[in-house]
Amino acid sequence: MAKEFFNKYHIPYIDVDVTKDDRLVEEMVQKSHQMGVPVIDIDGEIFVGFDRSGIAAKLGIK
């Protein structure tokens, strides 16, 4: 859902598959303090899971 949202609004993103590298898992946990995915980092603000309204507000999308 997050990818569809970003594509719909032409928001560039980097898709990181944490299952491929243990270092990426560690980075995700350090940022989010959780193991849940997706972890979305927008200018240092962390969203765990797809919080459509929070992400839209952060990006200025109505």
PDB file of N, CA, C and O in Angstrom:
ATOM      1  N   MET A   1       0.823  -1.199   0.000  1.00  0.00           N
ATOM      2  CA  MET A   1       0.000   0.000   0.000  1.00  0.00           C
ATOM      3  C   MET A   1       0.866   1.261   0.000  1.00  0.00           C
ATOM      4  O   MET A   1       0.536   2.248  -0.657  1.00  0.00           O
ATOM      5  N   ALA A   2       1.971   1.221   0.738  1.00  0.00           N
ATOM      6  CA  ALA A   2       2.845   2.389   0.792  1.00  0.00           C
ATOM      7  C   ALA A   2       3.413   2.699  -0.589  1.00  0.00           C
ATOM      8  O   ALA A   2       3.420   3.853  -1.017  1.00  0.00           O
ATOM      9  N   LYS A   3       3.888   1.667  -1.283  1.00  0.00           N
ATOM     10  CA  LYS A   3       4.445   1.874  -2.617  1.00  0.00           C
ATOM     11  C   LYS A   3       3.398   2.443  -3.567  1.00  0.00           C
ATOM     12  O   LYS A   3       3.688   3.354  -4.343  1.00  0.00           O
ATOM     13  N   GLU A   4       2.189   1.910  -3.507  1.00  0.00           N
ATOM     14  CA  GLU A   4       1.108   2.419  -4.365  1.00  0.00           C
ATOM     15  C   GLU A   4       0.841   3.891  -4.066  1.00  0.00           C
ATOM     16  O   GLU A   4       0.666   4.693  -4.983  1.00  0.00           O
ATOM     17  N   PHE A   5       0.812   4.242  -2.790  1.00  0.00           N
ATOM     18  CA  PHE A   5       0.577   5.631  -2.372  1.00  0.00           C
ATOM     19  C   PHE A   5       1.675   6.542  -2.923  1.00  0.00           C
ATOM     20  O   PHE A   5       1.387   7.571  -3.534  1.00  0.00           O
ATOM     21  N   PHE A   6       2.936   6.156  -2.704  1.00  0.00           N
ATOM     22  CA  PHE A   6       4.040   6.988  -3.180  1.00  0.00           C
ATOM     23  C   PHE A   6       4.024   7.113  -4.698  1.00  0.00           C
ATOM     24  O   PHE A   6       4.265   8.196  -5.230  1.00  0.00           O
ATOM     25  N   ASN A   7       3.747   6.028  -5.397  1.00  0.00           N
ATOM     26  CA  ASN A   7       3.675   6.084  -6.857  1.00  0.00           C
ATOM     27  C   ASN A   7       2.532   6.970  -7.319  1.00  0.00           C
ATOM     28  O   ASN A   7       2.695   7.754  -8.254  1.00  0.00           O
ATOM     29  N   LYS A   8       1.387   6.856  -6.681  1.00  0.00           N
ATOM     30  CA  LYS A   8       0.214   7.660  -7.056  1.00  0.00           C
ATOM     31  C   LYS A   8       0.529   9.154  -6.993  1.00  0.00           C
ATOM     32  O   LYS A   8       0.114   9.918  -7.864  1.00  0.00           O
ATOM     33  N   TYR A   9       1.261   9.563  -5.964  1.00  0.00           N
ATOM     34  CA  TYR A   9       1.568  10.976  -5.764  1.00  0.00           C
ATOM     35  C   TYR A   9       2.965  11.356  -6.263  1.00  0.00           C
ATOM     36  O   TYR A   9       3.459  12.448  -5.980  1.00  0.00           O
ATOM     37  N   HIS A  10       3.593  10.442  -7.009  1.00  0.00           N
ATOM     38  CA  HIS A  10       4.904  10.698  -7.613  1.00  0.00           C
ATOM     39  C   HIS A  10       5.942  11.100  -6.562  1.00  0.00           C
ATOM     40  O   HIS A  10       6.738  12.015  -6.771  1.00  0.00           O
ATOM     41  N   ILE A  11       5.915  10.392  -5.428  1.00  0.00           N
ATOM     42  CA  ILE A  11       6.863  10.616  -4.350  1.00  0.00           C
ATOM     43  C   ILE A  11       8.016   9.624  -4.533  1.00  0.00           C
ATOM     44  O   ILE A  11       7.799   8.413  -4.485  1.00  0.00           O
ATOM     45  N   PRO A  12       9.226  10.119  -4.740  1.00  0.00           N
ATOM     46  CA  PRO A  12      10.345   9.186  -4.887  1.00  0.00           C
ATOM     47  C   PRO A  12      10.638   8.488  -3.555  1.00  0.00           C
ATOM     48  O   PRO A  12      10.499   9.084  -2.487  1.00  0.00           O
ATOM     49  N   TYR A  13      11.038   7.234  -3.633  1.00  0.00           N
ATOM     50  CA  TYR A  13      11.363   6.472  -2.426  1.00  0.00           C
ATOM     51  C   TYR A  13      12.422   5.433  -2.752  1.00  0.00           C
ATOM     52  O   TYR A  13      12.653   5.081  -3.909  1.00  0.00           O
ATOM     53  N   ILE A  14      13.047   4.963  -1.703  1.00  0.00           N
ATOM     54  CA  ILE A  14      14.020   3.881  -1.839  1.00  0.00           C
ATOM     55  C   ILE A  14      13.425   2.664  -1.160  1.00  0.00           C
ATOM     56  O   ILE A  14      13.105   2.710   0.028  1.00  0.00           O
ATOM     57  N   ASP A  15      13.276   1.590  -1.892  1.00  0.00           N
ATOM     58  CA  ASP A  15      12.721   0.344  -1.375  1.00  0.00           C
ATOM     59  C   ASP A  15      13.868  -0.533  -0.895  1.00  0.00           C
ATOM     60  O   ASP A  15      14.699  -0.964  -1.693  1.00  0.00           O
ATOM     61  N   VAL A  16      13.915  -0.797   0.404  1.00  0.00           N
ATOM     62  CA  VAL A  16      14.988  -1.588   1.002  1.00  0.00           C
ATOM     63  C   VAL A  16      14.398  -2.891   1.520  1.00  0.00           C
ATOM     64  O   VAL A  16      13.483  -2.877   2.343  1.00  0.00           O
ATOM     65  N   ASP A  17      14.915  -4.006   1.047  1.00  0.00           N
ATOM     66  CA  ASP A  17      14.464  -5.323   1.486  1.00  0.00           C
ATOM     67  C   ASP A  17      15.353  -5.778   2.637  1.00  0.00           C
ATOM     68  O   ASP A  17      16.473  -6.239   2.420  1.00  0.00           O
ATOM     69  N   VAL A  18      14.846  -5.648   3.863  1.00  0.00           N
ATOM     70  CA  VAL A  18      15.653  -5.977   5.043  1.00  0.00           C
ATOM     71  C   VAL A  18      15.881  -7.473   5.196  1.00  0.00           C
ATOM     72  O   VAL A  18      16.717  -7.883   6.002  1.00  0.00           O
ATOM     73  N   THR A  19      15.160  -8.297   4.444  1.00  0.00           N
ATOM     74  CA  THR A  19      15.373  -9.741   4.546  1.00  0.00           C
ATOM     75  C   THR A  19      16.676 -10.167   3.880  1.00  0.00           C
ATOM     76  O   THR A  19      17.108 -11.310   4.032  1.00  0.00           O
ATOM     77  N   LYS A  20      17.295  -9.267   3.152  1.00  0.00           N
ATOM     78  CA  LYS A  20      18.513  -9.602   2.405  1.00  0.00           C
ATOM     79  C   LYS A  20      19.800  -9.332   3.173  1.00  0.00           C
ATOM     80  O   LYS A  20      20.863  -9.810   2.776  1.00  0.00           O
ATOM     81  N   ASP A  21      19.722  -8.568   4.278  1.00  0.00           N
ATOM     82  CA  ASP A  21      20.955  -8.143   4.945  1.00  0.00           C
ATOM     83  C   ASP A  21      20.673  -7.860   6.418  1.00  0.00           C
ATOM     84  O   ASP A  21      19.837  -7.018   6.745  1.00  0.00           O
ATOM     85  N   ASP A  22      21.367  -8.560   7.296  1.00  0.00           N
ATOM     86  CA  ASP A  22      21.164  -8.382   8.734  1.00  0.00           C
ATOM     87  C   ASP A  22      21.482  -6.961   9.197  1.00  0.00           C
ATOM     88  O   ASP A  22      20.870  -6.466  10.144  1.00  0.00           O
ATOM     89  N   ARG A  23      22.432  -6.304   8.537  1.00  0.00           N
ATOM     90  CA  ARG A  23      22.751  -4.917   8.905  1.00  0.00           C
ATOM     91  C   ARG A  23      21.555  -3.997   8.658  1.00  0.00           C
ATOM     92  O   ARG A  23      21.330  -3.046   9.407  1.00  0.00           O
ATOM     93  N   LEU A  24      20.796  -4.284   7.610  1.00  0.00           N
ATOM     94  CA  LEU A  24      19.609  -3.474   7.328  1.00  0.00           C
ATOM     95  C   LEU A  24      18.533  -3.692   8.385  1.00  0.00           C
ATOM     96  O   LEU A  24      17.816  -2.758   8.747  1.00  0.00           O
ATOM     97  N   VAL A  25      18.420  -4.914   8.878  1.00  0.00           N
ATOM     98  CA  VAL A  25      17.472  -5.198   9.955  1.00  0.00           C
ATOM     99  C   VAL A  25      17.869  -4.396  11.196  1.00  0.00           C
ATOM    100  O   VAL A  25      17.015  -3.782  11.836  1.00  0.00           O
ATOM    101  N   GLU A  26      19.149  -4.400  11.534  1.00  0.00           N
ATOM    102  CA  GLU A  26      19.629  -3.648  12.692  1.00  0.00           C
ATOM    103  C   GLU A  26      19.332  -2.162  12.542  1.00  0.00           C
ATOM    104  O   GLU A  26      18.898  -1.518  13.498  1.00  0.00           O
ATOM    105  N   GLU A  27      19.558  -1.617  11.363  1.00  0.00           N
ATOM    106  CA  GLU A  27      19.282  -0.200  11.110  1.00  0.00           C
ATOM    107  C   GLU A  27      17.792   0.095  11.284  1.00  0.00           C
ATOM    108  O   GLU A  27      17.418   1.102  11.885  1.00  0.00           O
ATOM    109  N   MET A  28      16.944  -0.790  10.753  1.00  0.00           N
ATOM    110  CA  MET A  28      15.497  -0.611  10.863  1.00  0.00           C
ATOM    111  C   MET A  28      15.074  -0.604  12.326  1.00  0.00           C
ATOM    112  O   MET A  28      14.295   0.251  12.745  1.00  0.00           O
ATOM    113  N   VAL A  29      15.582  -1.546  13.099  1.00  0.00           N
ATOM    114  CA  VAL A  29      15.215  -1.640  14.521  1.00  0.00           C
ATOM    115  C   VAL A  29      15.729  -0.424  15.285  1.00  0.00           C
ATOM    116  O   VAL A  29      15.042   0.081  16.173  1.00  0.00           O
ATOM    117  N   GLN A  30      16.918   0.048  14.953  1.00  0.00           N
ATOM    118  CA  GLN A  30      17.439   1.237  15.629  1.00  0.00           C
ATOM    119  C   GLN A  30      16.569   2.457  15.350  1.00  0.00           C
ATOM    120  O   GLN A  30      16.346   3.279  16.238  1.00  0.00           O
ATOM    121  N   LYS A  31      16.081   2.576  14.126  1.00  0.00           N
ATOM    122  CA  LYS A  31      15.240   3.721  13.767  1.00  0.00           C
ATOM    123  C   LYS A  31      13.847   3.617  14.373  1.00  0.00           C
ATOM    124  O   LYS A  31      13.305   4.602  14.874  1.00  0.00           O
ATOM    125  N   SER A  32      13.267   2.414  14.325  1.00  0.00           N
ATOM    126  CA  SER A  32      11.854   2.263  14.691  1.00  0.00           C
ATOM    127  C   SER A  32      11.631   1.636  16.057  1.00  0.00           C
ATOM    128  O   SER A  32      10.543   1.746  16.622  1.00  0.00           O
ATOM    129  N   HIS A  33      12.659   0.976  16.595  1.00  0.00           N
ATOM    130  CA  HIS A  33      12.536   0.235  17.859  1.00  0.00           C
ATOM    131  C   HIS A  33      11.532  -0.905  17.752  1.00  0.00           C
ATOM    132  O   HIS A  33      10.974  -1.349  18.755  1.00  0.00           O
ATOM    133  N   GLN A  34      11.307  -1.374  16.526  1.00  0.00           N
ATOM    134  CA  GLN A  34      10.362  -2.462  16.284  1.00  0.00           C
ATOM    135  C   GLN A  34      10.855  -3.322  15.124  1.00  0.00           C
ATOM    136  O   GLN A  34      11.760  -2.940  14.382  1.00  0.00           O
ATOM    137  N   MET A  35      10.239  -4.486  14.990  1.00  0.00           N
ATOM    138  CA  MET A  35      10.562  -5.381  13.869  1.00  0.00           C
ATOM    139  C   MET A  35       9.527  -5.305  12.758  1.00  0.00           C
ATOM    140  O   MET A  35       9.670  -5.974  11.735  1.00  0.00           O
ATOM    141  N   GLY A  36       8.487  -4.501  12.942  1.00  0.00           N
ATOM    142  CA  GLY A  36       7.424  -4.411  11.948  1.00  0.00           C
ATOM    143  C   GLY A  36       7.868  -3.681  10.695  1.00  0.00           C
ATOM    144  O   GLY A  36       8.737  -2.809  10.739  1.00  0.00           O
ATOM    145  N   VAL A  37       7.265  -4.047   9.590  1.00  0.00           N
ATOM    146  CA  VAL A  37       7.517  -3.370   8.317  1.00  0.00           C
ATOM    147  C   VAL A  37       6.180  -2.950   7.714  1.00  0.00           C
ATOM    148  O   VAL A  37       5.171  -3.589   8.013  1.00  0.00           O
ATOM    149  N   PRO A  38       6.119  -1.953   6.914  1.00  0.00           N
ATOM    150  CA  PRO A  38       7.242  -1.140   6.502  1.00  0.00           C
ATOM    151  C   PRO A  38       7.639  -0.130   7.584  1.00  0.00           C
ATOM    152  O   PRO A  38       6.836   0.252   8.436  1.00  0.00           O
ATOM    153  N   VAL A  39       8.900   0.284   7.519  1.00  0.00           N
ATOM    154  CA  VAL A  39       9.383   1.419   8.297  1.00  0.00           C
ATOM    155  C   VAL A  39       9.655   2.507   7.280  1.00  0.00           C
ATOM    156  O   VAL A  39      10.462   2.334   6.366  1.00  0.00           O
ATOM    157  N   ILE A  40       8.980   3.625   7.446  1.00  0.00           N
ATOM    158  CA  ILE A  40       9.089   4.717   6.484  1.00  0.00           C
ATOM    159  C   ILE A  40       9.721   5.900   7.200  1.00  0.00           C
ATOM    160  O   ILE A  40       9.205   6.382   8.208  1.00  0.00           O
ATOM    161  N   ASP A  41      10.847   6.360   6.663  1.00  0.00           N
ATOM    162  CA  ASP A  41      11.596   7.479   7.232  1.00  0.00           C
ATOM    163  C   ASP A  41      11.435   8.671   6.299  1.00  0.00           C
ATOM    164  O   ASP A  41      11.934   8.661   5.174  1.00  0.00           O
ATOM    165  N   ILE A  42      10.739   9.690   6.771  1.00  0.00           N
ATOM    166  CA  ILE A  42      10.549  10.901   5.979  1.00  0.00           C
ATOM    167  C   ILE A  42      11.217  12.036   6.740  1.00  0.00           C
ATOM    168  O   ILE A  42      10.703  12.512   7.752  1.00  0.00           O
ATOM    169  N   ASP A  43      12.358  12.458   6.244  1.00  0.00           N
ATOM    170  CA  ASP A  43      13.131  13.532   6.874  1.00  0.00           C
ATOM    171  C   ASP A  43      13.353  13.286   8.362  1.00  0.00           C
ATOM    172  O   ASP A  43      13.261  14.208   9.172  1.00  0.00           O
ATOM    173  N   GLY A  44      13.645  12.036   8.714  1.00  0.00           N
ATOM    174  CA  GLY A  44      13.936  11.700  10.104  1.00  0.00           C
ATOM    175  C   GLY A  44      12.734  11.355  10.950  1.00  0.00           C
ATOM    176  O   GLY A  44      12.892  10.891  12.079  1.00  0.00           O
ATOM    177  N   GLU A  45      11.533  11.567  10.437  1.00  0.00           N
ATOM    178  CA  GLU A  45      10.321  11.152  11.157  1.00  0.00           C
ATOM    179  C   GLU A  45       9.993   9.726  10.730  1.00  0.00           C
ATOM    180  O   GLU A  45       9.870   9.437   9.540  1.00  0.00           O
ATOM    181  N   ILE A  46       9.853   8.837  11.714  1.00  0.00           N
ATOM    182  CA  ILE A  46       9.678   7.413  11.450  1.00  0.00           C
ATOM    183  C   ILE A  46       8.206   7.028  11.555  1.00  0.00           C
ATOM    184  O   ILE A  46       7.522   7.372  12.519  1.00  0.00           O
ATOM    185  N   PHE A  47       7.739   6.311  10.546  1.00  0.00           N
ATOM    186  CA  PHE A  47       6.393   5.751  10.527  1.00  0.00           C
ATOM    187  C   PHE A  47       6.543   4.236  10.445  1.00  0.00           C
ATOM    188  O   PHE A  47       7.188   3.716   9.534  1.00  0.00           O
ATOM    189  N   VAL A  48       5.948   3.540  11.396  1.00  0.00           N
ATOM    190  CA  VAL A  48       5.977   2.076  11.370  1.00  0.00           C
ATOM    191  C   VAL A  48       4.621   1.622  10.875  1.00  0.00           C
ATOM    192  O   VAL A  48       3.592   1.967  11.456  1.00  0.00           O
ATOM    193  N   GLY A  49       4.620   0.846   9.798  1.00  0.00           N
ATOM    194  CA  GLY A  49       3.370   0.488   9.156  1.00  0.00           C
ATOM    195  C   GLY A  49       2.975   1.599   8.211  1.00  0.00           C
ATOM    196  O   GLY A  49       3.637   2.635   8.146  1.00  0.00           O
ATOM    197  N   PHE A  50       1.911   1.389   7.488  1.00  0.00           N
ATOM    198  CA  PHE A  50       1.467   2.394   6.523  1.00  0.00           C
ATOM    199  C   PHE A  50       0.410   3.276   7.169  1.00  0.00           C
ATOM    200  O   PHE A  50      -0.773   2.936   7.183  1.00  0.00           O
ATOM    201  N   ASP A  51       0.845   4.405   7.701  1.00  0.00           N
ATOM    202  CA  ASP A  51      -0.028   5.405   8.330  1.00  0.00           C
ATOM    203  C   ASP A  51      -0.370   6.449   7.272  1.00  0.00           C
ATOM    204  O   ASP A  51       0.266   7.500   7.191  1.00  0.00           O
ATOM    205  N   ARG A  52      -1.380   6.145   6.463  1.00  0.00           N
ATOM    206  CA  ARG A  52      -1.732   7.005   5.332  1.00  0.00           C
ATOM    207  C   ARG A  52      -1.923   8.453   5.741  1.00  0.00           C
ATOM    208  O   ARG A  52      -1.368   9.348   5.103  1.00  0.00           O
ATOM    209  N   SER A  53      -2.692   8.704   6.787  1.00  0.00           N
ATOM    210  CA  SER A  53      -2.974  10.086   7.166  1.00  0.00           C
ATOM    211  C   SER A  53      -1.729  10.796   7.704  1.00  0.00           C
ATOM    212  O   SER A  53      -1.504  11.967   7.397  1.00  0.00           O
ATOM    213  N   GLY A  54      -0.930  10.105   8.493  1.00  0.00           N
ATOM    214  CA  GLY A  54       0.292  10.709   9.027  1.00  0.00           C
ATOM    215  C   GLY A  54       1.303  11.006   7.937  1.00  0.00           C
ATOM    216  O   GLY A  54       1.929  12.066   7.931  1.00  0.00           O
ATOM    217  N   ILE A  55       1.460  10.076   7.022  1.00  0.00           N
ATOM    218  CA  ILE A  55       2.402  10.266   5.917  1.00  0.00           C
ATOM    219  C   ILE A  55       1.917  11.385   5.001  1.00  0.00           C
ATOM    220  O   ILE A  55       2.706  12.230   4.579  1.00  0.00           O
ATOM    221  N   ALA A  56       0.639  11.393   4.696  1.00  0.00           N
ATOM    222  CA  ALA A  56       0.084  12.439   3.835  1.00  0.00           C
ATOM    223  C   ALA A  56       0.278  13.805   4.484  1.00  0.00           C
ATOM    224  O   ALA A  56       0.643  14.764   3.805  1.00  0.00           O
ATOM    225  N   ALA A  57       0.040  13.905   5.782  1.00  0.00           N
ATOM    226  CA  ALA A  57       0.220  15.181   6.477  1.00  0.00           C
ATOM    227  C   ALA A  57       1.682  15.620   6.421  1.00  0.00           C
ATOM    228  O   ALA A  57       1.970  16.788   6.161  1.00  0.00           O
ATOM    229  N   LYS A  58       2.593  14.698   6.663  1.00  0.00           N
ATOM    230  CA  LYS A  58       4.025  15.014   6.634  1.00  0.00           C
ATOM    231  C   LYS A  58       4.447  15.490   5.251  1.00  0.00           C
ATOM    232  O   LYS A  58       5.298  16.372   5.135  1.00  0.00           O
ATOM    233  N   LEU A  59       3.863  14.918   4.198  1.00  0.00           N
ATOM    234  CA  LEU A  59       4.226  15.270   2.826  1.00  0.00           C
ATOM    235  C   LEU A  59       3.394  16.422   2.262  1.00  0.00           C
ATOM    236  O   LEU A  59       3.635  16.864   1.139  1.00  0.00           O
ATOM    237  N   GLY A  60       2.422  16.910   3.028  1.00  0.00           N
ATOM    238  CA  GLY A  60       1.581  18.004   2.556  1.00  0.00           C
ATOM    239  C   GLY A  60       0.563  17.586   1.512  1.00  0.00           C
ATOM    240  O   GLY A  60       0.171  18.385   0.662  1.00  0.00           O
ATOM    241  N   ILE A  61       0.133  16.317   1.577  1.00  0.00           N
ATOM    242  CA  ILE A  61      -0.862  15.793   0.634  1.00  0.00           C
ATOM    243  C   ILE A  61      -2.217  15.791   1.321  1.00  0.00           C
ATOM    244  O   ILE A  61      -2.342  15.338   2.458  1.00  0.00           O
ATOM    245  N   LYS A  62      -3.215  16.291   0.641  1.00  0.00           N
ATOM    246  CA  LYS A  62      -4.563  16.330   1.248  1.00  0.00           C
ATOM    247  C   LYS A  62      -5.411  15.196   0.782  1.00  0.00           C
ATOM    248  O   LYS A  62      -6.566  15.080   1.192  1.00  0.00           O
TER     249      LYS A  62
END
